[in-house]
Amino acid sequence: MAAAEEPAKRRTGSSRATGRRPAGEPRHRPSKGPAWAMRIAAEQLTELIGRGPDSISALKPTNDGWEADVEVLELERVPDTTSVMATYRVSLDKEGDLVSYERTRRYTRGQIDRRG
């Protein structure tokens, strides 16, 4: 008995034309986009100051690369709202190398910015 032939698969056109990607194909993400810049800024600052980031509060592209504001726990206290935090501005070139960093602000974790 001959093996049954599989039905022909119907082609609906290019995934590029429909905007859909084939199942199982990973989504293309630019290697040097915002998520990459945030990760690199945090890693390089940690390497320099010896403290890991608490969060990234700002990120923007520049003509030369990226600039990020990284929030860091500088001094842990009890209660947690009295812990000392710092904001560091980190500048990266287009390749992700740290060009400069500076501490721009120190504050207690429970402090709220007053704008007005």
Legacy VTK file of the C-alpha trace (Angstrom):
# vtk DataFile Version 3.0
C-alpha trace
ASCII
DATASET POLYDATA
POINTS 116 float
0.000 0.000 0.000
1.388 3.377 -0.973
1.886 5.995 1.674
-0.749 8.677 1.692
0.414 11.940 0.293
0.254 14.977 2.512
-2.063 17.705 1.262
-0.246 20.618 -0.314
0.299 23.479 2.076
-1.387 26.655 1.018
0.784 29.722 0.796
-0.787 32.989 1.742
2.043 35.263 0.723
5.101 36.702 2.339
5.093 37.290 6.076
6.782 40.587 5.298
3.817 41.678 3.219
1.251 40.694 5.858
3.257 42.025 8.809
3.129 38.623 10.511
6.119 36.442 11.199
6.049 32.672 10.749
5.389 30.661 13.904
8.551 29.895 15.819
10.538 32.685 14.199
11.944 35.063 16.834
10.910 38.683 16.717
13.636 40.886 15.273
14.822 43.411 17.841
17.477 45.956 17.107
20.565 45.055 19.119
21.211 48.651 20.095
17.754 49.879 21.009
16.424 51.286 24.299
16.375 47.981 26.213
19.974 47.318 25.209
21.043 50.837 26.258
19.342 50.497 29.659
21.012 47.164 30.324
24.471 48.395 29.270
24.206 51.644 31.283
23.230 49.699 34.428
25.988 47.105 33.957
28.751 49.641 33.393
27.719 51.900 36.272
27.576 48.872 38.604
31.102 47.938 37.537
32.382 51.424 38.358
30.643 52.238 41.649
30.131 48.731 43.012
26.376 49.128 43.563
23.614 47.786 41.372
20.795 49.929 39.996
17.437 50.168 41.709
15.825 51.445 38.500
16.367 53.477 35.357
14.291 56.643 35.635
15.138 58.203 32.268
16.629 57.180 28.954
17.095 59.201 25.802
19.007 58.839 22.562
21.609 61.492 21.816
23.586 62.346 18.692
26.518 60.398 20.146
24.684 57.429 21.725
22.477 57.251 24.828
21.988 59.064 28.126
20.376 57.349 31.122
19.457 58.381 34.654
20.100 55.425 36.940
18.692 55.285 40.481
21.007 53.573 42.981
20.580 52.633 46.636
23.590 54.262 48.340
22.819 53.668 52.012
20.255 51.190 53.277
18.389 52.240 56.407
15.424 51.119 58.491
12.718 52.027 57.761
13.252 51.631 54.029
11.759 55.061 53.304
14.798 56.680 54.980
17.340 54.844 52.801
19.618 57.176 50.816
19.226 56.998 47.054
21.217 58.674 44.280
20.585 59.493 40.647
23.515 58.980 38.305
23.537 60.325 34.754
25.322 57.853 32.493
26.407 58.694 28.936
27.127 55.921 26.438
28.553 56.177 22.958
26.876 54.415 20.011
28.842 51.244 20.724
27.674 51.131 24.339
30.932 52.214 25.921
30.569 54.453 28.964
31.783 57.943 28.134
30.926 59.651 31.413
28.864 59.419 34.559
28.027 61.800 37.382
25.889 61.770 40.482
23.246 64.421 39.923
21.094 64.003 43.021
20.900 62.387 46.492
17.612 61.917 48.306
15.778 59.664 50.744
13.698 56.902 49.197
10.492 58.303 50.703
11.070 61.794 49.270
8.664 63.095 46.638
9.784 65.594 43.987
8.106 68.947 44.475
7.615 70.731 41.202
5.840 73.958 41.171
LINES 1 117
116 0 1 2 3 4 5 6 7 8 9 10 11 12 13 14 15 16 17 18 19 20 21 22 23 24 25 26 27 28 29 30 31 32 33 34 35 36 37 38 39 40 41 42 43 44 45 46 47 48 49 50 51 52 53 54 55 56 57 58 59 60 61 62 63 64 65 66 67 68 69 70 71 72 73 74 75 76 77 78 79 80 81 82 83 84 85 86 87 88 89 90 91 92 93 94 95 96 97 98 99 100 101 102 103 104 105 106 107 108 109 110 111 112 113 114 115
